[in-house]
């Protein structure tokens, strides 16, 4: 019992949502000892519920595997009848197999509905007492996510807020250093990037249509951001009409391609009444020694270049520097207005 309390206490001290998910799944795996344990992240794509397998724990010759299996593509929830039953009814669903035991699906419930599903496959007879244990621990997990959301999410857009930006930037630099240790500093073709986004002519939107419609533009634009970027990327509303994106493990070409894809989708989106709204972007490669003011300063200069050269475009600081369109200079803390 003491070890269980200690594990729960350790989990509630975590702030990264992926780490929290891995912690609760590892704890349940150790407590129950199932044949397999899988966590499905439930998301909505164009109004259709889909499931993305993010964590899988299993046994191979008695050895527990704790590797995280992140899939590039999700699948429709209704492609798996048991998964669909769990999500639609928001209750535990049990699929019994006389040959292989039971497959249980537990919903993780939040204010926005089903956030995920824990699938527990056991080759042994299922202990009914374990059902209550899993449900209570998943409730603790859901409550902890709600507290993280309250402290880190922007109320209007649902993106992470300014408060969360600093912590996640440090994590991104740590990721950069991990990649460098794996591949060597000289072989960092795939690296991490910081991008800034600014909605073009947003003040005129507020002036012409009112602040309520302006808020709707920001909320719909944020939803478009969530659809345009990968699950591993981090999205922030920094204040007003300014947003930041932290991109993980991409080449320069891939980073520009995904940002261009978002820019074109944004310009093509039919915003209510306003119709066409565009956005300007600036981004920069992150180095192992970067801090927030210097990295933000470079991305901000690239964004400023986009705004001063026609708007509705993506500019890379590193490319502008190489082309002589910007001069390199140190950005002091006082020179950068961090939102």
QUISUL-V272470 format. One line per field, one symbol per residue. ss: DSSP state (A for helix, B for strand, O for the rest). phi: phi as a letter, one per 40 degrees, with the letter a starting at -180 (. if undefined). A space follows every 10 residues. Layout:
ss->???
phi->???
This chain:
ss->OAAAAAAAAA AAOOOOAAAA AAAAAAAAAA AAOOOBBBBB BBBBBOOBBB BBBBBBBBBB OOBBBOOOOO OOOOBBAAAO AAAAAAAAAO OOBBBBBOOO BBBBBBBBBB OOBBBBBBBB BBOOOOOAAA AAAAAAAAAA AAAAAAAAAA AABOOOOOOB OAAAAAAAAA AAAAAAAAAA AAAOAAAOOO BBBBBBBBBO OAAAAAAAAO AAAAAAAAAA AAAAAAAAOO OOOBBBBBBO OBBBBBBBBB OAAAAAAAAA AAAAAAAAOO BOOOBOOOBB BBBBBOOOOO OAAAAAAAAA AAAAAAAAOO OOOBBBAAAA AAOOOOOOOO OOAAAOOOO
phi->.ccccccccc ccccbccccc cccccccccc ccgccabbbb ccbbbfgbcb bbcbbababb fgcccbccbc ccbcbcdccb dccccccccf bcbbbcbccb gbbbbbcbcb cchccabcbb bbcbcccdcc cccccccccc dccccccccc cbbcccbgcc cdcccdcccd cccccccccc ccbgccbbcc abbbbbbbcc fcccccccbg cccccccccc ccccccccbc cccbbbccif bbbbbbbbfb cccccccccc ccdccccccc cdgcgcbbbb bbaaccbcbc bccccccccc ccccccccbh ffabbbdccc cccgcbbcac bcdccbccg
